C-alpha cells in the first residue's frame, strides 16, 4: 500500500504487480501475490537501512538498488544461491564505487528464478540527509 507523509509517498513492498514504469522494468512477471517478502527498516533512513527478505524456495538471487529512473546504484546480491527462509542485508547508502548517494527515493529490487519462472519483489526506500 501507499502512505503519504509530509507530501512524500511511501510504499510498502509486496510480491506482485506494481505500477508499471517506476523503473522501466517489465512488471508482468509471475509472482507470489499478497505476501510481503521484502521490507526495510528504518524507512525513511539517513545512513543505513536493513532490508529483510524471504526466499520462498532455494534459488539464485539477485538484489540491487536502483534510482527512480531505473539506473543501477548498487548490487547487493549478485546471483548468489540463497537457501529458502528469512534473510537480511544492510545498505549503507553507497553506490557500487563506494561513494555516498544523494538524498532521494530509491528502490530495492529482488529477483529469483524458481522452476524457470522469474519472481520479483521490490521495496521503495527514502534516503534523507
N, C-alpha and C positions, 0 to 999 in steps of 0.2 A: 504494500500500500504506500501511499504518499502522505507526508505530513508537512505542513508549512510552518517554518519557524523564522521569525524576523525577515519575512519575504523570501526566504530561501526554501526551495523544495527539497525535502529529504526523502529518500526512497529506502525501502526495506527489500533485500534481495530474496527472491524465490526462484526455484527451478521453474521454468515455464516461459510463456511468451511475454515479451516486454515491448514497450513502444518501439517500433522499428525506427531506425535512423539515428538513434542516440550515438552510436559509434560507427554506423555504416556497415555493421556486420550483419549477415543474414540471420534473422531471428527465428526463421521457420525450421527449427531443429527439434527432434524428438526430446521430450522432457518428462521428468517425474513431477507431475503437476502438484501444486499446493503444498509442497514440503519445503520448509526453509532449510536449505542445505548450505547456505553461506551467509555470514553476518560479520560485522566488525564492531569493535568497541575500543576506545570511545569513538563516537561519531556525532558531531564533528571532532577532529583531533588537531593537536598542534605540532607534535614531533613524531609520535609513534602510535600506531594503531595495531591491534591484534585481530587478525582475520581468522575466524573459526569456520571450519568447513567439514562436511560429512561426505565421505565417499561411499556410495551405496553398494558398490561391488569393486573388488580389487581390479585396478586398471591403470594404464599410464595416464598421468595427469599433467595438464598444462595450466599455469596460473600466471596472469600478467596484469599489470596496472596500465590502463590507457587513460588519455585525457578525453575531454568531451567531444573532440572531433575524431577520435579513434587512433591517434598517434600512440605508439607503444612507448611507455615511460620506463617500465621496469619489468623484467621477467623474474618472478618469484620461484616458480617451479617449472623446469624445462623438460617436459615429457618424462618425468620420473614415475616409476611404478609405485603406486600407493596401495597399501592394504585397505580393505573396507573398514569403516569406523570413523571416529571423530578425530580431527587433526586441527592444529592451529599453526599460524606463521605470522611473523611480525613484519610490517613495512615501516621503514624509518623515514619516509617522505624524501627518499633519494632516487635518482634515476639510475640507469644501468652503468653510467660513467661515475657514479658516486657523488654527483652534485645535488644540492638541495633543489627541490622543485618548488615552484611558486604556490602561493595560496590559491585555492580554487576547488573545482569539483573534478573528481577522478572516479573511475570505475574499475573495480577488481573483477576480472573475467576469469572464470574457471571452466575448463572443458576436459572431458574424459571420454574415451571410446570404450563402449561396452557392447560386446557382440556385434561389432560393426556399426553401431549407432553412436553418433556424437551427442553427448549430453552437455548442455551448457548452463551455467548459472552465473549471476553477476550481482554485485552489490555496489551501488554508488556510495562514494565517500566524500566528505568535505574536509579539506585541509584549511585551517585558519592559522594565521601567523600573529 
